[in-house]
């Protein structure tokens, strides 16, 4: 329900998060889906909410990565893959840029890496 497009256009840093346990799921792809489509990713509530405030997929991914790190004062350590930063990243089952935005919520994490070490694998 946030005016994310207006905030980004005004130069604000928009950071995303799961809001778990307030939201029913900690799945970041649900949040990314909502930011991009302005639809309920679960499909329970039909339609869109304030569609003119939708942001791009690139902006939504930044909100959950580098922007979140910046908001926490950790952008020098994490939030993007750069020499000297912690090697924190995920591997996905698909390229979200190659699928319709209506399917973003179907994106799944297959591996999670923290500080260069694998800490989760779906296999």
Residue, then its C-alpha position, 0 to 999 in steps of 0.5 A: x500500500x506504500x507509494x513506492x513509485x512516487x518515493x523512488x521518483x522523489x529520490x527515496x531509497x525503498x527497502x523491502x522485507x518480509x515483515x514476518x511474522x506479521x505477514x504469513x510468509x517470509x518469502x521475499x518473492x511474494x513481496x517482489x511480486x506485489x511491488x511489481x504487479x500491485x496484486x495479492x500474490x496469493x490470489x485471495x484478493x482479486x485486482x490491483x491496488x494503486x497500480x500507478x505505484x508499481x515499480x520495475x522488477x529491477x527496482x524491486x530486487x534492489x529494494x530487497x538487496x542493496x537498498x535493504x543493506x543501505x537502510x541498515x547501514x550495511x551497504x559496505x559489507x553486503x547487499x551486492x556482489x562486489x570484491x570485499x563484501x560478504x558473498x551473500x546470494x541466492x540461486x533461483x530456479x528461473x530467471x525472473x526477468x525471462x518470465x511474465x511478472x504474473x509468475x514472479x511469486x512462483x520463483x523459488x530459491x534453490x540455494x542460499x549462500x552466506x559469507x561464501x558458504x552454502x547454508x541452504x540447498x533445496x536438493 
